[in-house]
Amino acid sequence: MQSARIVGLPALAALVATLALAGCGMPGAPLPPSLNLPDPVNDLTATRAGGEVKLAWTNAKKNSDKILLKGPVTARLCRGETTFANCTTVATLTVEPGAASSFTDTLPQPLTSGAPRPLKYFVELKNRRDRSLGPSNEAAVLAGEAPGALSGLAAELRRDGIELRWTADRASAPTAVRLLRTLATPAEKKPKEGVLTPPAEPQERKLMVENARSSHALDADVRMGSSYEYRAQRVARVTVNGQTLELAGPLTAPVRIDAVNIFPPAQPKDLAAVATAGDNGASPAVDLSWQPNTEPDLAGYVVYRRENSSAWQRISPAQPVVGPSFRDAKAEPGHSYTYAVSAIDQDGHESDRSAATTETVPAP
C-alpha cells in the first residue's frame, strides 16, 4: 500500500503563486506619468479699438490625457507681425480651467503708426513646469495708424428713405465708410404672425459704403413713424490669405432723425376717358382709367371734373376711390368735360392732380 506524499510548506507556497498567476494573467506595462499639459485654446478673438486690442478666449477644461485640470493654469499672451515663434509676450496671466478669460493690450506707438498691416495674437496655456501643447488659433487685427474721424455727418428725410451725407476726405488714403443705425423709438411689441405681417425692425443695423471717395448714402430700409440715430466711421481694409481685416476710425457723434411721413403719393399718370351715349335706355357716362400707384400707404384716388373754364369740382365720393378707375354717371349728352385724378395716402396727403383729359359725351 502506497503512502500519501506530503508536500512541504515552501513548495506549497510556490504552487499557490503559480496558480494565481495562471488565473489572473500577467500585468501590463506600467503607464508613464501624466504630463498634465492643458489642451490648446481654439477660440481666441481679437478686436482693435483705437490704440487697444481686446482679447477673449475660453480656457481648456482638460489636459492631453483627457483628465480634468485641477487648479489654475498659466496663460501666456503674445503678439507679432509674423509667426508665433517670433511673437513678443505681452502678458502672463493665471486663469481657471474652463473659464472665459479676456485681456486688453495697449499697443505701443510703433504699432499705432504707419500703413495698416496684420498683427497676430496667440495665447499659450502652460502647466506648472512651464510646458504646453502649443499656441492657440491665430487672431489677427491691423496695426498701423487708424483712419481719421469722419466729419459733417447729416441726415435728411426723402421720399425713398433717409439720405446720409458727410464731408469727403480727399487728402488721406481711400477708406470705406461704415454707418451704424440704431432704432431710437421703443421696441415694437411682437406682432401677431401672419403672411402679410412685416418683421419687427432690428435695433441695430450696419451699412457699408464701399466707394471710398463717396460722401453720401441712402438708407432705403426705413419705416415711417420710426426714429433713428446714425453714427459713422472710416474703415481701412487689408486682405491677408483670403481674410479681410479692418481698422476702424473713431465713431462720430450720433445724428437723430424722425421718419415722419410728409410726402404725398406720386401724381397719377396716363389718365384716359371714354364716353358712352347711353343708347337703348342706358344713361350716358364717361369711364375713366389710369395707371395705379404703388405706394404701400396708398389710400386711393380723388376724381375731379370741370366744364369749360369753371372751377374743379370733386365728383368722387368722400372716401377715396380704391381702384384706378371711375365712372362719371352724371355726364350729360352733348357736353364736354375735363377730368383729372389725384392720389391720397392713409395720412391724408394728396398728390398733385394728373394731366387733364377732355371728353365729349355724344348725343343718343
Secondary structure, 3 states (H helix, E strand, C coil): CCCCCCCCHHHHHHHHHHHHHHHHCCCCCCCCCCCCCECCCCCCEEEEECCEEEEEEECCCEECCCCECCCCEEEEEEEECCCHHHCEEEEEEEECCCCEEEEEEECCHHHHCCCCEEEEEEEEEECCCCCCCCCCCCEEEEECCCCCCCCCCEEEEECCEEEEECCCCCCCCCCEEEEEEEECCCCCCCCCCCCCCCCCCCCEEEEEECCCCCCEEEECCCCCCCEEEEEEEEEEEEEECCEEEEEECCCCCCEEEECCCCCCCCCCEEEEEEEECCCCCCCCEEEEEEECCCCCCEEEEEEEEECCCCCCEECCCCCCECCCEEEECCCCCCCEEEEEEEEEECCCCECCCCCCEEEECCCC
